[in-house]
Amino acid sequence: MLENYNIENILFLDIETVPNVSGYNGLPDNLKKLWNKKAEQLIKNDRNPGPEVQTPETIFDRAGIYAEFGKVICISTGIFRNHSLWIKSYYSDDEKQILTEFCAIMNKAPEKKFQFLCAHNGKEFDFPYLIRRMLINGISVPAILDLSGKKPWEVNHLDTMELWKFGDYKTYTSLDLLSAIFDIPSPKDDITGADVWRVYWVEKDLPRIVTYCQKDVIAIVNLFLKFKGKEIINEDQITYV
């Protein structure tokens, strides 16, 4: 499987996002009204609401997964060279700084550009989220991310979750589950995505989130290697830039 893909031509990535303000009351009035509408729909569609009464305020921690109400706080990337994985992360409280630095890598000279981007659930989340936040911040979208005017076969985005589906669109398969069944070290051994907003806004521990994001990238690379029938990398093959 995936014999035609040279892993050294792929930039692997994962992003972490949070609500763009620390709490519901921090929203300006116009966005608060719009979040209320969004939250009402989310509450209505929630199949497992739990015993507590849900309100736009109590579910505001979910706002980070929507680009209109969230922001990027970390982008971790991985490139595979000579049987080694190089990890570099872009992180800051200043989202525009992160996106600008990331785009600088994407806009390198043609001979240094990557042919593909790969993420887990990237087509549904990471790639569109990055594009939306770039537009909101007034940043030009790099060609490899830009979908406008492209035919489906011209979009060089790989998605390990989509690859695992093999045409089956009934379920979501988490990176943690795939890591478990392929005997890949779990990226969720400290925190999970549900904890990121709390660790960022309450504990104010961005470096901890960066470590978690990097573990996701390593897991994605190892999953891709497994899909290719290769052995996973170990810690001494990883360099953090």
ZADO-1210 file (C-alpha; in nm, 4 decimals, padded with zeros to 6 digits):
<atoms>
<atom x="00.0000" y="00.0000" z="00.0000" code="MET" pos="1"/>
<atom x="00.1165" y="00.3565" z="-00.0807" code="LEU" pos="2"/>
<atom x="00.4148" y="00.2274" z="-00.2780" code="GLU" pos="3"/>
<atom x="00.3968" y="00.5282" z="-00.5109" code="ASN" pos="4"/>
<atom x="00.4466" y="00.7792" z="-00.2289" code="TYR" pos="5"/>
<atom x="00.8017" y="00.8723" z="-00.1324" code="ASN" pos="6"/>
<atom x="00.7784" y="00.9555" z="00.2369" code="ILE" pos="7"/>
<atom x="01.0578" y="01.2125" z="00.1978" code="GLU" pos="8"/>
<atom x="00.8273" y="01.4195" z="-00.0267" code="ASN" pos="9"/>
<atom x="00.5657" y="01.4574" z="00.2455" code="ILE" pos="10"/>
<atom x="00.5322" y="01.7181" z="00.5197" code="LEU" pos="11"/>
<atom x="00.3433" y="01.5647" z="00.8120" code="PHE" pos="12"/>
<atom x="00.1606" y="01.8024" z="01.0421" code="LEU" pos="13"/>
<atom x="-00.0806" y="01.8446" z="01.3284" code="ASP" pos="14"/>
<atom x="-00.2365" y="02.1573" z="01.4753" code="ILE" pos="15"/>
<atom x="-00.3729" y="02.2498" z="01.8173" code="GLU" pos="16"/>
<atom x="-00.6493" y="02.5045" z="01.8514" code="THR" pos="17"/>
<atom x="-00.8361" y="02.6758" z="02.1356" code="VAL" pos="18"/>
<atom x="-01.1216" y="02.9254" z="02.1717" code="PRO" pos="19"/>
<atom x="-00.9856" y="03.2675" z="02.0777" code="ASN" pos="20"/>
<atom x="-01.0828" y="03.4115" z="02.4160" code="VAL" pos="21"/>
<atom x="-01.0508" y="03.2523" z="02.7592" code="SER" pos="22"/>
<atom x="-01.4233" y="03.2270" z="02.8230" code="GLY" pos="23"/>
<atom x="-01.7711" y="03.2963" z="02.6934" code="TYR" pos="24"/>
<atom x="-01.7901" y="03.6371" z="02.8620" code="ASN" pos="25"/>
<atom x="-01.4797" y="03.7466" z="02.6753" code="GLY" pos="26"/>
<atom x="-01.6608" y="03.7403" z="02.3424" code="LEU" pos="27"/>
<atom x="-01.7679" y="04.0758" z="02.1957" code="PRO" pos="28"/>
<atom x="-02.1459" y="04.1152" z="02.1858" code="ASP" pos="29"/>
<atom x="-02.1839" y="04.0484" z="01.8131" code="ASN" pos="30"/>
<atom x="-01.9844" y="03.7234" z="01.8300" code="LEU" pos="31"/>
<atom x="-02.1596" y="03.6232" z="02.1501" code="LYS" pos="32"/>
<atom x="-02.4919" y="03.6311" z="01.9685" code="LYS" pos="33"/>
<atom x="-02.3496" y="03.4301" z="01.6820" code="LEU" pos="34"/>
<atom x="-02.1949" y="03.1759" z="01.9195" code="TRP" pos="35"/>
<atom x="-02.5333" y="03.1422" z="02.0904" code="ASN" pos="36"/>
<atom x="-02.6862" y="03.0403" z="01.7586" code="LYS" pos="37"/>
<atom x="-02.4044" y="02.7959" z="01.6907" code="LYS" pos="38"/>
<atom x="-02.4225" y="02.6510" z="02.0402" code="ALA" pos="39"/>
<atom x="-02.7985" y="02.6034" z="02.0239" code="GLU" pos="40"/>
<atom x="-02.7519" y="02.3864" z="01.7160" code="GLN" pos="41"/>
<atom x="-02.4704" y="02.1900" z="01.8791" code="LEU" pos="42"/>
<atom x="-02.6802" y="02.1272" z="02.1899" code="ILE" pos="43"/>
<atom x="-02.9774" y="02.0215" z="01.9794" code="LYS" pos="44"/>
<atom x="-02.7648" y="01.7702" z="01.7872" code="ASN" pos="45"/>
<atom x="-02.5801" y="01.6337" z="02.0911" code="ASP" pos="46"/>
<atom x="-02.6630" y="01.2641" z="02.1194" code="ARG" pos="47"/>
<atom x="-02.4962" y="01.2221" z="02.4604" code="ASN" pos="48"/>
<atom x="-02.5645" y="01.5443" z="02.6502" code="PRO" pos="49"/>
<atom x="-02.4988" y="01.4064" z="02.9990" code="GLY" pos="50"/>
<atom x="-02.6790" y="01.5028" z="03.3208" code="PRO" pos="51"/>
<atom x="-02.5778" y="01.8705" z="03.3285" code="GLU" pos="52"/>
<atom x="-02.7828" y="02.1372" z="03.1551" code="VAL" pos="53"/>
<atom x="-02.5993" y="02.2610" z="02.8486" code="GLN" pos="54"/>
<atom x="-02.5861" y="02.6301" z="02.7586" code="THR" pos="55"/>
<atom x="-02.3785" y="02.8365" z="02.5138" code="PRO" pos="56"/>
<atom x="-02.1592" y="02.9289" z="02.8101" code="GLU" pos="57"/>
<atom x="-02.1028" y="02.5768" z="02.9453" code="THR" pos="58"/>
<atom x="-02.0002" y="02.4343" z="02.6074" code="ILE" pos="59"/>
<atom x="-01.7738" y="02.7243" z="02.5093" code="PHE" pos="60"/>
<atom x="-01.4709" y="02.4979" z="02.5460" code="ASP" pos="61"/>
<atom x="-01.5811" y="02.3446" z="02.2130" code="ARG" pos="62"/>
<atom x="-01.5426" y="02.6780" z="02.0337" code="ALA" pos="63"/>
<atom x="-01.1784" y="02.6068" z="01.9539" code="GLY" pos="64"/>
<atom x="-01.2626" y="02.3487" z="01.6884" code="ILE" pos="65"/>
<atom x="-01.4471" y="02.6111" z="01.4827" code="TYR" pos="66"/>
<atom x="-01.2211" y="02.8502" z="01.2920" code="ALA" pos="67"/>
<atom x="-01.4722" y="03.1349" z="01.3320" code="GLU" pos="68"/>
<atom x="-01.4410" y="03.1235" z="01.7123" code="PHE" pos="69"/>
<atom x="-01.0982" y="02.9666" z="01.7644" code="GLY" pos="70"/>
<atom x="-00.7304" y="03.0213" z="01.6946" code="LYS" pos="71"/>
<atom x="-00.4209" y="02.8135" z="01.6194" code="VAL" pos="72"/>
<atom x="-00.1707" y="02.7949" z="01.9047" code="ILE" pos="73"/>
<atom x="00.0634" y="02.5274" z="01.7679" code="CYS" pos="74"/>
<atom x="00.1573" y="02.3710" z="01.4342" code="ILE" pos="75"/>
<atom x="00.3951" y="02.0769" z="01.4618" code="SER" pos="76"/>
<atom x="00.5580" y="01.9432" z="01.1459" code="THR" pos="77"/>
<atom x="00.7624" y="01.6374" z="01.0633" code="GLY" pos="78"/>
<atom x="00.9877" y="01.5556" z="00.7683" code="ILE" pos="79"/>
<atom x="01.1474" y="01.2180" z="00.7040" code="PHE" pos="80"/>
<atom x="01.5088" y="01.2163" z="00.5851" code="ARG" pos="81"/>
<atom x="01.7502" y="00.9207" z="00.5662" code="ASN" pos="82"/>
<atom x="01.5513" y="00.7060" z="00.8096" code="HIS" pos="83"/>
<atom x="01.5295" y="00.9937" z="01.0574" code="SER" pos="84"/>
<atom x="01.2365" y="01.2161" z="01.1528" code="LEU" pos="85"/>
<atom x="01.2905" y="01.5887" z="01.2012" code="TRP" pos="86"/>
<atom x="01.0278" y="01.7617" z="01.4131" code="ILE" pos="87"/>
<atom x="00.9749" y="02.1387" z="01.4169" code="LYS" pos="88"/>
<atom x="00.6948" y="02.3232" z="01.5929" code="SER" pos="89"/>
<atom x="00.5575" y="02.6736" z="01.5490" code="TYR" pos="90"/>
<atom x="00.3803" y="02.7947" z="01.8611" code="TYR" pos="91"/>
<atom x="00.2898" y="03.1206" z="02.0279" code="SER" pos="92"/>
<atom x="00.0039" y="03.3133" z="02.1836" code="ASP" pos="93"/>
<atom x="00.0243" y="03.5254" z="01.8678" code="ASP" pos="94"/>
<atom x="-00.1591" y="03.3260" z="01.6004" code="GLU" pos="95"/>
<atom x="-00.0505" y="03.5512" z="01.3138" code="LYS" pos="96"/>
<atom x="00.3137" y="03.4918" z="01.4013" code="GLN" pos="97"/>
<atom x="00.2635" y="03.1126" z="01.3925" code="ILE" pos="98"/>
<atom x="00.0825" y="03.1183" z="01.0595" code="LEU" pos="99"/>
<atom x="00.3343" y="03.3580" z="00.9026" code="THR" pos="100"/>
<atom x="00.6306" y="03.1407" z="01.0045" code="GLU" pos="101"/>
<atom x="00.4561" y="02.8259" z="00.8822" code="PHE" pos="102"/>
<atom x="00.3729" y="02.9865" z="00.5464" code="CYS" pos="103"/>
<atom x="00.7367" y="03.0873" z="00.5023" code="ALA" pos="104"/>
<atom x="00.8268" y="02.7172" z="00.5005" code="ILE" pos="105"/>
<atom x="00.5431" y="02.6384" z="00.2580" code="MET" pos="106"/>
<atom x="00.6588" y="02.9128" z="00.0205" code="ASN" pos="107"/>
<atom x="01.0215" y="02.8021" z="-00.0126" code="LYS" pos="108"/>
<atom x="01.1908" y="02.7818" z="-00.3508" code="ALA" pos="109"/>
<atom x="01.0187" y="02.5238" z="-00.5763" code="PRO" pos="110"/>
<atom x="01.3024" y="02.2732" z="-00.5551" code="GLU" pos="111"/>
<atom x="01.2694" y="02.2709" z="-00.1740" code="LYS" pos="112"/>
<atom x="00.8909" y="02.2455" z="-00.1563" code="LYS" pos="113"/>
<atom x="00.7108" y="01.9365" z="-00.0367" code="PHE" pos="114"/>
<atom x="00.4868" y="01.7574" z="-00.2827" code="GLN" pos="115"/>
<atom x="00.2286" y="01.6483" z="-00.0241" code="PHE" pos="116"/>
<atom x="00.0872" y="01.7436" z="00.3135" code="LEU" pos="117"/>
<atom x="-00.0360" y="01.4700" z="00.5475" code="CYS" pos="118"/>
<atom x="-00.2416" y="01.4853" z="00.8671" code="ALA" pos="119"/>
<atom x="-00.4911" y="01.2657" z="01.0491" code="HIS" pos="120"/>
<atom x="-00.8411" y="01.3906" z="00.9678" code="ASN" pos="121"/>
<atom x="-00.6562" y="01.6709" z="00.7927" code="GLY" pos="122"/>
<atom x="-00.9038" y="01.7095" z="00.5079" code="LYS" pos="123"/>
<atom x="-01.1896" y="01.7634" z="00.7527" code="GLU" pos="124"/>
<atom x="-01.0058" y="01.9685" z="01.0147" code="PHE" pos="125"/>
<atom x="-00.6378" y="02.0719" z="00.9934" code="ASP" pos="126"/>
<atom x="-00.6188" y="02.1898" z="00.6310" code="PHE" pos="127"/>
<atom x="-00.9458" y="02.3885" z="00.6139" code="PRO" pos="128"/>
<atom x="-00.8865" y="02.5325" z="00.9618" code="TYR" pos="129"/>
<atom x="-00.5441" y="02.6634" z="00.8614" code="LEU" pos="130"/>
<atom x="-00.6801" y="02.8140" z="00.5399" code="ILE" pos="131"/>
<atom x="-00.9654" y="02.9898" z="00.7202" code="ARG" pos="132"/>
<atom x="-00.7428" y="03.1323" z="00.9908" code="ARG" pos="133"/>
<atom x="-00.4903" y="03.2518" z="00.7312" code="MET" pos="134"/>
<atom x="-00.7644" y="03.4391" z="00.5485" code="LEU" pos="135"/>
<atom x="-00.8949" y="03.5890" z="00.8748" code="ILE" pos="136"/>
<atom x="-00.5413" y="03.7053" z="00.9588" code="ASN" pos="137"/>
<atom x="-00.4863" y="03.8513" z="00.6113" code="GLY" pos="138"/>
<atom x="-00.2179" y="03.5977" z="00.5167" code="ILE" pos="139"/>
<atom x="-00.1864" y="03.4629" z="00.1624" code="SER" pos="140"/>
<atom x="-00.2619" y="03.0906" z="00.1471" code="VAL" pos="141"/>
<atom x="00.0371" y="02.8853" z="00.0206" code="PRO" pos="142"/>
<atom x="-00.0224" y="02.7086" z="-00.3105" code="ALA" pos="143"/>
<atom x="00.0024" y="02.3604" z="-00.1582" code="ILE" pos="144"/>
<atom x="-00.2829" y="02.4416" z="00.0811" code="LEU" pos="145"/>
<atom x="-00.4993" y="02.6394" z="-00.1598" code="ASP" pos="146"/>
<atom x="-00.7870" y="02.4387" z="-00.3098" code="LEU" pos="147"/>
<atom x="-00.9366" y="02.7090" z="-00.5294" code="SER" pos="148"/>
<atom x="-00.9602" y="02.6173" z="-00.8966" code="GLY" pos="149"/>
<atom x="-00.7992" y="02.2773" z="-00.8468" code="LYS" pos="150"/>
<atom x="-00.9395" y="01.9470" z="-00.9651" code="LYS" pos="151"/>
<atom x="-00.9598" y="01.6719" z="-00.6990" code="PRO" pos="152"/>
<atom x="-00.6533" y="01.4930" z="-00.8352" code="TRP" pos="153"/>
<atom x="-00.4541" y="01.8159" z="-00.8215" code="GLU" pos="154"/>
<atom x="-00.4966" y="01.8510" z="-00.4442" code="VAL" pos="155"/>
<atom x="-00.1858" y="01.7033" z="-00.2797" code="ASN" pos="156"/>
<atom x="-00.3389" y="01.6433" z="00.0623" code="HIS" pos="157"/>
<atom x="-00.3056" y="01.3047" z="00.2306" code="LEU" pos="158"/>
<atom x="-00.5164" y="01.2002" z="00.5273" code="ASP" pos="159"/>
<atom x="-00.4314" y="00.8908" z="00.7316" code="THR" pos="160"/>
<atom x="-00.7894" y="00.8640" z="00.8551" code="MET" pos="161"/>
<atom x="-00.9237" y="00.8734" z="00.4991" code="GLU" pos="162"/>
<atom x="-00.6635" y="00.6199" z="00.3875" code="LEU" pos="163"/>
<atom x="-00.7844" y="00.3833" z="00.6602" code="TRP" pos="164"/>
<atom x="-01.1476" y="00.4165" z="00.5514" code="LYS" pos="165"/>
<atom x="-01.0905" y="00.2535" z="00.2108" code="PHE" pos="166"/>
<atom x="-01.4103" y="00.4172" z="00.0867" code="GLY" pos="167"/>
<atom x="-01.6099" y="00.3534" z="00.4072" code="ASP" pos="168"/>
<atom x="-01.7605" y="00.6805" z="00.5312" code="TYR" pos="169"/>
<atom x="-01.9677" y="00.5517" z="00.8223" code="LYS" pos="170"/>
<atom x="-01.7296" y="00.6083" z="01.1117" code="THR" pos="171"/>
<atom x="-01.4521" y="00.8264" z="01.2521" code="TYR" pos="172"/>
<atom x="-01.1382" y="00.6364" z="01.3516" code="THR" pos="173"/>
<atom x="-00.9159" y="00.8184" z="01.5991" code="SER" pos="174"/>
<atom x="-00.5385" y="00.8363" z="01.5765" code="LEU" pos="175"/>
<atom x="-00.5233" y="00.6879" z="01.9259" code="ASP" pos="176"/>
<atom x="-00.7228" y="00.3803" z="01.8192" code="LEU" pos="177"/>
<atom x="-00.5135" y="00.3246" z="01.5061" code="LEU" pos="178"/>
<atom x="-00.1975" y="00.3669" z="01.7129" code="SER" pos="179"/>
<atom x="-00.3205" y="00.0979" z="01.9502" code="ALA" pos="180"/>
<atom x="-00.4073" y="-00.1601" z="01.6853" code="ILE" pos="181"/>
<atom x="-00.0797" y="-00.1035" z="01.4987" code="PHE" pos="182"/>
<atom x="00.1237" y="-00.1152" z="01.8221" code="ASP" pos="183"/>
<atom x="00.2404" y="00.2451" z="01.7873" code="ILE" pos="184"/>
<atom x="00.3180" y="00.4392" z="02.1090" code="PRO" pos="185"/>
<atom x="00.0083" y="00.6377" z="02.2054" code="SER" pos="186"/>
<atom x="00.0261" y="01.0152" z="02.1524" code="PRO" pos="187"/>
<atom x="-00.2389" y="01.0555" z="02.4258" code="LYS" pos="188"/>
<atom x="-00.0291" y="00.9387" z="02.7210" code="ASP" pos="189"/>
<atom x="-00.0469" y="01.2784" z="02.8919" code="ASP" pos="190"/>
<atom x="-00.3355" y="01.4889" z="02.7616" code="ILE" pos="191"/>
<atom x="-00.5954" y="01.4573" z="02.4861" code="THR" pos="192"/>
<atom x="-00.7520" y="01.7100" z="02.2513" code="GLY" pos="193"/>
<atom x="-01.0305" y="01.7700" z="02.5023" code="ALA" pos="194"/>
<atom x="-00.7744" y="01.8972" z="02.7558" code="ASP" pos="195"/>
<atom x="-00.5998" y="02.1499" z="02.5317" code="VAL" pos="196"/>
<atom x="-00.8301" y="02.4452" z="02.6034" code="TRP" pos="197"/>
<atom x="-00.7897" y="02.3953" z="02.9810" code="ARG" pos="198"/>
<atom x="-00.4123" y="02.3475" z="02.9668" code="VAL" pos="199"/>
<atom x="-00.3827" y="02.6631" z="02.7569" code="TYR" pos="200"/>
<atom x="-00.6321" y="02.9032" z="02.9136" code="TRP" pos="201"/>
<atom x="-00.6383" y="02.7781" z="03.2762" code="VAL" pos="202"/>
<atom x="-00.2976" y="02.6186" z="03.3361" code="GLU" pos="203"/>
<atom x="-00.1223" y="02.8432" z="03.0796" code="LYS" pos="204"/>
<atom x="00.1143" y="02.5624" z="02.9860" code="ASP" pos="205"/>
<atom x="00.1739" y="02.6003" z="02.6125" code="LEU" pos="206"/>
<atom x="00.4953" y="02.3899" z="02.6105" code="PRO" pos="207"/>
<atom x="00.2946" y="02.0907" z="02.7367" code="ARG" pos="208"/>
<atom x="00.0563" y="02.1318" z="02.4428" code="ILE" pos="209"/>
<atom x="00.3500" y="02.1546" z="02.2014" code="VAL" pos="210"/>
<atom x="00.4832" y="01.8219" z="02.3304" code="THR" pos="211"/>
<atom x="00.1404" y="01.6656" z="02.2827" code="TYR" pos="212"/>
<atom x="00.1173" y="01.8053" z="01.9276" code="CYS" pos="213"/>
<atom x="00.4607" y="01.6676" z="01.8411" code="GLN" pos="214"/>
<atom x="00.3590" y="01.3222" z="01.9652" code="LYS" pos="215"/>
<atom x="00.0621" y="01.3328" z="01.7284" code="ASP" pos="216"/>
<atom x="00.2934" y="01.4053" z="01.4350" code="VAL" pos="217"/>
<atom x="00.5207" y="01.1162" z="01.5310" code="ILE" pos="218"/>
<atom x="00.2186" y="00.8864" z="01.5520" code="ALA" pos="219"/>
<atom x="00.0963" y="01.0009" z="01.2084" code="ILE" pos="220"/>
<atom x="00.4378" y="00.9302" z="01.0541" code="VAL" pos="221"/>
<atom x="00.4499" y="00.5868" z="01.2169" code="ASN" pos="222"/>
<atom x="00.0979" y="00.5092" z="01.0986" code="LEU" pos="223"/>
<atom x="00.1949" y="00.6072" z="00.7439" code="PHE" pos="224"/>
<atom x="00.4997" y="00.3794" z="00.7684" code="LEU" pos="225"/>
<atom x="00.2754" y="00.0949" z="00.8843" code="LYS" pos="226"/>
<atom x="00.0448" y="00.1558" z="00.5876" code="PHE" pos="227"/>
<atom x="00.3533" y="00.1185" z="00.3658" code="LYS" pos="228"/>
<atom x="00.4473" y="-00.2075" z="00.5404" code="GLY" pos="229"/>
<atom x="00.7534" y="-00.0512" z="00.7040" code="LYS" pos="230"/>
<atom x="00.8836" y="-00.0560" z="01.0608" code="GLU" pos="231"/>
<atom x="00.8047" y="00.2392" z="01.2853" code="ILE" pos="232"/>
<atom x="01.0760" y="00.4784" z="01.3960" code="ILE" pos="233"/>
<atom x="01.2069" y="00.4850" z="01.7501" code="ASN" pos="234"/>
<atom x="01.2987" y="00.7772" z="01.9725" code="GLU" pos="235"/>
<atom x="01.6680" y="00.7817" z="01.8788" code="ASP" pos="236"/>
<atom x="01.5701" y="00.8410" z="01.5164" code="GLN" pos="237"/>
<atom x="01.3878" y="01.1642" z="01.6029" code="ILE" pos="238"/>
<atom x="01.5493" y="01.5098" z="01.6065" code="THR" pos="239"/>
<atom x="01.3653" y="01.8099" z="01.7498" code="TYR" pos="240"/>
<atom x="01.4592" y="02.1297" z="01.5689" code="VAL" pos="241"/>
</atoms>
